[in-house]
Amino acid sequence: MAQAAKGGGAKGDEFQPHPVKEQLPGVLYCLSSSPTWPEGILLGFQHYLVMLGSIVLISSVLVPFMGGGNVEKAEMIQTLLFAGAINTLLQTLFGTRLPVVVGPSYAFLIPAISTTFSRSLSIYADPHQRFKQSMRVMQGSVIVASTLQIILGFFGLWRIFARFLSPLSAVPLVTLTGLGLSAIGFPNLIKCVEIGLPALVILIILSQYIPQMMKSKGADRFAIIFTIIIVWAIAEILTAAGAYNGRSPKTQLSCRTDRSGLISAAPWLRVPYPFQWGRPSFNAGDVFVTLAASVVAIIESTGTFIAAARYGSATHIPPSVLSRGVGWLGIGTLVDGFLGTGVGSTASVENAGLLGLTKVGSRRVVQIAAGFMLFFSILGKFGAFLASIPLPIVAALYCVLFGYVVSVGFGFLQFCNLNSFRTLFILGFSIFMGLSVSQYFIQDIFLFGHGPVHTGSTTFNNIVQVIFSSAPTVALIVAYFLDSTVAYRHGSTHRDSGRHWWEKFRNFNQDNRSEEFYALPLNLNRFFPSF
């Protein structure tokens, strides 16, 4: 090695490490550029299909607990789409301005399910009435929870936190933002291996092998659409041929294409409106649990924002912009509360992964996706047709898309000193604890029907359950604390954590590129100088 270094030239360059890149190279369209309109429309439709999977999955879990059937499920899907369209436009226009789709957060499932089992709702014998009352309680809780996000964001409190976030702390956060939802990937794929596994294989072939073999410039960008069309057609053929006749009801529900019940239940035309389920009600215990879920949504959205900035070939997000995004996330959660979605909002992890798959980080493409969300939320039958895509197909897509978010998290290691024992300890310990602690809290629910913390206060139990069931939240708490305390005053700590690489982005006007990527439209920065 010493001789090669002395020799220089081409031979010596072979042993040089890859240079650090503040912006990800190889992106076809960055944050502020746009593809042609036909291509942009197809890419936007692809984003719509990807986020639709989470909406259907959350509705499928939550509605039966609330007492609803296919009609209520179709209405909830429409409401989530409508709210998602509004919140995505708000985030891309006035929030971080990153190409992120804003959709429902899994963190709100625990408070929502806990609400449905409360004694106050057990008095309703009629399932539809219990569904409406459950929605009213969640409406009130989500509305109150949104105020915390608004305060943390618009008052600059999240900016203070972000100023001390280093690349070393960001690695566990972003990585586990992708890994934290792994339970909805392969476990759902395997529920119907006949269509789930082919979907995974076809997606990998179309996105990774075909472009290299044929030197095609479009197969990888539209691999999601092609995969869904091919495998959905296979599923239709298998269903029509009677391949699933006589199988268990669970298998038929996962595999058959005529078991969703959404198309017949959805109305042709329906516009979700504020307080459609009735006047919201407020319960202190439910509110506190939902507040904990809103904090988890902020942390997970922060990881998604950082990943989306990287795949959009933008520079690191200035803390003020990140705080602004959290504030508008709170506005989005408030919209959720008014419309009655049953859950709050977060930045969609799977759509951030789609930015990496397509190599298109354009803001306009995501805004087009919001247009599709708005269109299909109003025209219920058309939206229900697409929402009836078998879940194993969607799970196969997630296996790849979540992987892209995991890998971009590892990408921030280039800013850190991996020859430092301090770095290695913080990195390994925080990732392991994030996975281990969250798994411990989640598995207890499946084994015993409750979390490991079961004191006399149900509210306290649920708050702890919400926070520690989130792998990125646990990982960030551990990494952020250790990075801020372990040998913090040592001379090399600043550089080992990679803080010097992000120093130039601590203030919005410190780097000229921040203006290009994150400035508000219509010269609104004059009115919000700190945001």
N, C-alpha and C positions, 0 to 999 in steps of 0.2 A: 504493500500500500504506500509506503514511504517513497519507493522508487517511482511508482506510478504518479504520485503527486508531484515529484520533482521533475518528471519527464514533461508534464504539461501536454498541450495539444489535444488531439482527438482521443488518444489512448488514455490520457489523464482525466479527460472529461467523463469517461465512462464510469468513474468511481465517485463523481460528485453527487451529492444529494439533490433531490428535486427542489427547485427554488420555492419559497413561500409565495403564495398568490393571495392577495387580499380580495380579489374578485375571481370567481370560478371561470376558467377559460373553457371554450368549447360550446358555450351556450349559443343557440341559433338566434334567439330573440331575447334580449335582456328586458329588464323591468320597464324601461321607458320606450322601447321599440315595439313594433307591431307587425305581424304577418299580413298577408293579403286578406281581404274580407272573406272570400270563400274558405280559405284555410283557417282563418280565425273562427269562423262559425262552426266548422267541424271540431276544432280543438275545444271551443267553448261547450259544445254539446257533449264532448267527452268528459269534461269536468263535471257537467250536470249528472251524467250517468254514474260517475264515481261517488259523488256526494249523496246521490239518491239511495245508495246501499245503506249508509249509516242511518238515514232517516227512516227507511223501512225497518231496519233492525231494531232501532230504539222504539218505534211504534209497536212492533210485534211483541216486544218484551213488556212494554208499559200498559198498553190498552187492556189486555186480558186481566192484569192485576187490578185495574180500575173498574172493571166490570163491563167494559165495552166489547162490541163485536166488530164485524167487518165494516159496518157503516161508520162507526166511531173511528176505526183505524184509518179509513179512507179520509175522513175529515181531518184527523190529526196530521196525516201525511201532507195534505193540502196546506194546512196551517203552517207546518214546519217549512215547507217549500217557500211559501209566501214570505214568512219572516226571514228565512235565509237569504232570499233575493234582496230584500231591503237592507239587511245587515251587511251583506257582501258589498253592495254599492256604497254604503256609508263608510265601510272600512277602506275600500280602495280609493275613494274620493277624498275623505277627510281624516281617516285614521292613519295607519302606518303607510298607506298607499302602496302596500306590497301586493303581489298577486295571490292573495289568500281567499279561499272560499270560507265563509262563516256559516257554520252549521250547528246542529244540536250537540251538546256535551254529554258524554257518558257519566261524568262526575255527578250529574243531577239525578241519576237513576236511583241512587240509594235514598235521598230524601223523598223522591216521588213515590217509590215503593213503600217506604215507611209511612207516608201519609195515607196510603190506601188501606193500611192495616190498623189505623188508629181507631180508637173506640168510638169517636164521634161520627165515623162513617159507617160503622157496622150496623147502625140502626136502619139503613136504607136497604130494603129488600129488593127493590127494583134495580136491576143492573145498570140501566141507562141513567137513572137518577143518581146512583152511586158514582158513576163515571163523571157526571156533570159536577157533583159536589167535590169530588177529588180534584178536578181541574180547577175549580174555584179556589180551593185551598192552595194549590200549587201556584196559581196566578198571583195570589197575595204574597206568597213567599218569594217568588222570583222577582216581583216588583221591588220588594224591600232589598233583596240581595243585589239588585242592580246598582243601588245607591253606593254600596261599598266599592264596586268596580269604578264607578264614576268618580268618587272621591279620590281613590288611589291613583287614578289616571290623570284627571284634569287638575288636581291640586299638586301634581308633581311628586307624589310620594313614591310611586313606582320608579320614577327617574332616579331618585336617591339610591334605591336598591340596585338599579341597572348600572350605575356608575362604578360599582365595586364588583360587577360581574366580569370575570376574566375568561379567556378561552378555556382554561382548565376547568372552571366551573360549568362552562357551557357544554362541554363534551358529555358529561353524564345527563344533563338536562335534555339536550336534543336527542341523544342516542336512545334514552329511555322514553322519550315522547313517542318514538317509533315502536320500541319494544313493548311499551306498556299496554298496547292494544293487541298483542300477539294472540290473546285468547279468542279473538273473533276471526282469526285467520285460518290456520290449518284445521283446528277443531270443527269449524263450520264447513270447511271444504270436504272433510272426510264423512260428513253426514250423507253425502251422495257422491261416492268416489267415481261413479260412472261419468259424471259431468264435471265434477270439481277438479279432478286430476288432469283430464284433457284440457280444461281451461287454463290451468297453470302451465302445462307443457306448451300449448299453442302460443300463449302470451310470451313466454321466454323465447320461443323460436322466432316469432314475428318481430320482437323488439331487439333481440341480440344477435341472431344468426342471419336472418334474411337480409337485413341491410348490408351486412358485410359481404355476403355471398353475391348479391345482385347489385351492390352499390346503389341501392334504392334510397331516395331521400324522403320517402313518405311512409314506408311500412312501420318504422319504429314510432313515428309521431301519432299514427292512427291505430296502433296495435290494440288498444282497448276496444275500439269500435269493432274491428275485425274479429277479435276474440269473442266478444259477446254475440255477434251475429252467427258465427260458426257454431259455437257450443249451444246457444239457445235453439238453433235449428236442430241440432242433434238431440237435445232434450225433448223437443216437440215430436220428433220421429219416434223416440223411445216411448213417449207417453201414448202416442197414437197406436203404436204396435202392441201395447199392453205389457210392456216389459216390467211394469211395477204392479200389475194386478196381483192381488194376493199378498203383497208385501205389508209390513207393519204400517200403521197410520203415520208414525213419525217419519218413516222412510218416504212414504208417498207425499207427505207434506213438503219434504225437502227436495224431492226429485221431480215430481209431476209438475207440469206447467199449467194445470187447470185446477189447482187447489188453493190459490191465494184468496179467491173470493173478492178481490179488490175491484175488478172491472164492473161487476154487476152491482156492487155496493156504492161505487162512486157516482156522484151526480155529474150531469153533463157540464153544468156551469155553476160555479159557486165562488164567491169572493169572501175570504175570511175577513172578519171585522173585529174591532176591539170589544172585549167582554162578551164574546159570542156564547159563552157557557153560563153567563149570568154575572152577578156582582161578585168580585173577589172577596174572599174571607181571609182573615189573618190569625194565625196561631203562633204563639211565641216560640214553642219548641221546634215547629217545622221551619220557622224563619231562621233560627240559629243554625240548624243543619244545612239549610240552603245557602246561608252565608259562607259556611265552610266549603261547600261545593263551588261557590263563585270564586273563592281564592284558588282552589285547585284548577279551575278553568283558566284563570289568569296565568298561572305557572305553565300549564300545558300549552296555552296559546303563545306564551313567550318563546317556548322551544320551537313551535311551528313558525313563528315570525322569523326567528333566526335562520331556520332551515330554508324558508321561502326566499329570504334575502340572498342567501348563498346561491340557490338555484336560479334566481333572477339575475345573477351576475352583478349584484349590487354590492356596495361596501357594507361594513358592519353597521347595524342600526344605531344611530345616536340615542342615548338614553331618553332625551326629550321626545323623540319620535315614538319610542317604545311606550312611554307613558301616555302619549296622545292616543296610541292604538288601544291601550287598555281602557282609556276613558270612553272611546267610541265602542269598545266591546261592551262596556256597561250600558251605553245607549241601546245597543243591540239587545242586551238582556232585558232592558226595560220594554222594548218592542215585543219581545217574547212574552213578557208578563201581561201586556195589554191584549195581545192577540190570543193568549192562552195556549201556548205550545206544550205546556207541561214540564218543560226543561229549559235551562238557559243555554247560552251560546258559547262557542269556542271556535278557534281557527282550526279548520279541517286538516288533520294530519295526512289523510290519504291524498288529498288534493295537492298538498305540498310535495308528496312523493311523485305525483303525476308530472309536476314541473321537471323533475329529474329524468323521468322516463322519456318525455317528449323533447327535452332540452329547450323548451319554450317557457320563458319566465315573464311573458308579456302581461302587463296589467289589463290591457284591453281584452284579452282572451277571457280572463276571469269575469270581467264586466259583461261580456257576451253570455257567459254561463249564467250570470244572475238574471239576464233576460229570459233564458230558457226556463229557469226556476220560476219566474213570475208567470210566464205563459202557461206552463203545465200545472201550476198551482190553481189557476182559475178554470182551465179546461180539464175537469176532473177525470173524464173517461180516458183521455189520451195519456194523462199522467199516470193513471192507474195501470194502463197497459204496460208502460215501461217499468213501473214499480213491481210488476209481477215477475220480473227476472228471477229465476231460482237463486236462492241465497248462496249455495255452493259456488256458483259462478262468480259472484261478487267477492266471496271469501278468497277465491284463487287470485283475483286482482289485488286484494289487500296484501297477500303474501309478498308480492313484488313491490307494491307502492310503499308499504311500511318499511321495507328493506332499504329503500332509497333514503328515507328520513334517518334511519339508523346509520347509514354510511356517511351521510353529510355531517352527522355528529362526530364520527371518528375523524372526519376531515379537518376538524379544528385542532387536532393533535399536532399538525404541522407548526402551529404557533408556540407549542410548549416544548420544554426540554425533557425528553423522555429518558435522558441519562441521569436525571435527578431522582434520588430515592423518595424525596418529598412528593414529587409529581406522581411517581408510580404508586405510592401509598394512597394519596387522595383519590386518584383516578380509579384504582381497583376497588378500594373500600367503598366508595360512594356508589359505583355501579352495582357491586355485589349486594349492598344493603338495600338499594332501591328495588332490586328484583326480589330479594329474599323477604324483606319486611312486607312488601305488598302481596307477595304470594301467601305469606302466613295469614294475613288478614282476609284475603279472598277465599282461601280454602276452608277456613273455619265456617264461613257462611254456607258453603255447599255441604260440609260435613255435619254441622250442628244446627244450622238455621239461624245462627247469630254470629256476630264477630267475637274475637277473643276477649274484648272488653265488655263485660256485662255487669255494670254497677246498677244501682237502683234508679239511675236517671237514664231513660231511653234516649233523651236528647244528647247527653254527653257521649253515650255509647256510639250513636250515629255520627256525631261530629268526628270522633277519633277514627271511626271506620272510613268515613269519606276521605279524610286526609291521608291516612296510612295505606289505603288501598291503591293510591296513585303512585306508581313507580317513579315517574319523573319528579313528583313533589318530594318524595323521600330522598331521592338522589340529590336534588338541588339543595335541600336543607343540609344534608351531610357535607356535600362538596363546598358549598358556599361558606359554611361555618369553618371547616377545616382550612380552606384556602385563606380565610381572613384572620386565622389565629395561629396556625402552626408555623413557627419560625417566620412570622410576618415581617419582622424588622431585619431579617438577615439580608445581606446585600444582594444575593442572587435570586431571592424569592420573586422579585418583581419581574425579572426576565424569564425565570423558569415557568411561571404561570402564563406567560405570553401577554401580560398587561401592556407592555410597551407597544405591542402591535395595535392595540385598540385605543391607545391614549389619544390619538389624533381625532377620534370620533366621539370623545366625551362631551364636546360642545358642538352644537349644530353647525356653526359657521367656521369651525376649525379646519375642515376639509371641503374643498370646492365640490367634490363629488356628491356630498350630502344634499346640496341644493338641487342637483340634477335628478336624484332618485326620490327624495322624500319631501320636497317643498310642496306646500298646499297649492291648489289651483286658484285662479282668480286673484293672485297676490294676497291671499288671506294670511300669509305669514306676518304681515304688518300688524294684524290685530291679535295674533297669538305668537309673540316673539319668543316665548320660552317653550312653546310646544310646536 
